[in-house]
Amino acid sequence: MPLPAFAAQEARANAAVMSHLSNATASFAGQPPLPVIFERDYVEAEGMATSVPLIRLPSASVPGSVRGLRVTVQTQAGASHWRVAEHHPDGAGLSTLYLEQA
């Protein structure tokens, strides 16, 4: 079934974003790696500043029941192992997964 015009444009825009901005790959529970945007977002909680690791990827690529799932993120610096703490879809086809140390 073809996507409505706006949904198709949104999918193309998200694919272009991931193509140009992905800086890592992520593998969920042994699945093939997916291109992702890996960041350490600045946050302030209870008067303390810290950084929170996160990945951004197409919502369609997020496995079901992702919370608590182990994920391996591969960057140029090497592999790191995490667990998904939170999943925040943006409503426009991309999701942010906040990570915690595995």
C-alpha positions in Angstrom: 0.0 0.0 0.0 1.6 3.3 -1.0 2.2 6.0 1.6 0.1 9.2 1.4 2.1 12.1 -0.1 3.1 13.7 3.2 4.1 10.4 4.8 6.3 9.6 1.8 8.0 13.0 1.9 8.6 12.5 5.7 10.1 9.1 5.1 12.4 10.5 2.4 13.5 13.4 4.7 14.2 11.0 7.6 16.2 8.7 5.3 18.3 11.7 4.1 18.9 12.8 7.7 20.1 9.3 8.7 22.2 9.0 5.6 24.0 12.3 6.3 24.2 12.4 10.1 24.6 8.8 11.3 27.9 8.5 13.1 27.5 5.0 14.5 25.7 1.7 14.1 23.6 -0.1 16.7 22.7 -3.8 17.1 19.8 -4.9 19.2 20.2 -8.4 20.7 22.3 -9.8 17.9 20.3 -8.3 15.0 22.1 -6.8 12.0 23.6 -3.3 12.7 21.5 -0.2 11.9 22.8 3.3 11.2 22.1 5.6 14.1 23.0 9.0 15.5 24.9 8.5 18.8 25.1 11.5 21.2 25.7 12.3 24.8 23.0 14.9 25.5 23.6 17.5 28.2 21.1 17.4 31.0 20.8 19.0 34.4 19.0 17.1 37.2 18.7 18.1 40.8 21.3 20.8 40.3 23.9 18.5 38.8 25.0 18.6 35.2 25.7 15.3 33.4 25.5 13.8 29.9 23.0 11.1 28.9 23.9 8.7 26.1 21.3 8.3 23.4 20.7 7.1 19.9 18.4 8.4 17.3 17.0 6.2 14.5 13.9 5.7 12.4 11.0 4.6 14.5 10.2 1.8 12.1 13.6 0.3 13.1 13.0 0.3 16.8 12.2 -3.3 18.0 9.0 -3.8 19.9 9.2 -3.8 23.7 12.6 -2.0 23.5 12.8 -0.9 27.1 15.5 -2.9 28.9 16.8 -4.4 25.6 20.6 -4.6 25.3 22.1 -2.6 22.4 25.7 -2.5 21.2 26.8 0.9 19.7 29.8 0.8 17.3 31.5 4.2 16.8 34.9 5.0 15.3 36.2 4.8 18.9 35.0 1.2 19.3 32.0 -0.7 20.7 30.1 0.1 23.8 27.3 -1.9 25.4 24.1 -0.3 26.8 20.6 -1.0 27.9 17.6 1.0 26.6 16.2 3.1 29.5 13.6 5.1 27.6 12.0 5.3 24.1 10.7 8.6 22.8 9.2 8.6 19.4 9.0 12.1 17.9 5.8 11.6 16.0 7.6 12.4 12.7 9.2 9.0 12.0 12.3 9.2 14.2 12.8 7.9 17.8 15.3 8.8 20.5 16.4 5.9 22.8 18.0 7.0 26.0 20.6 4.5 27.2 22.1 3.4 30.5 25.2 1.4 31.2 24.6 -2.4 30.6 
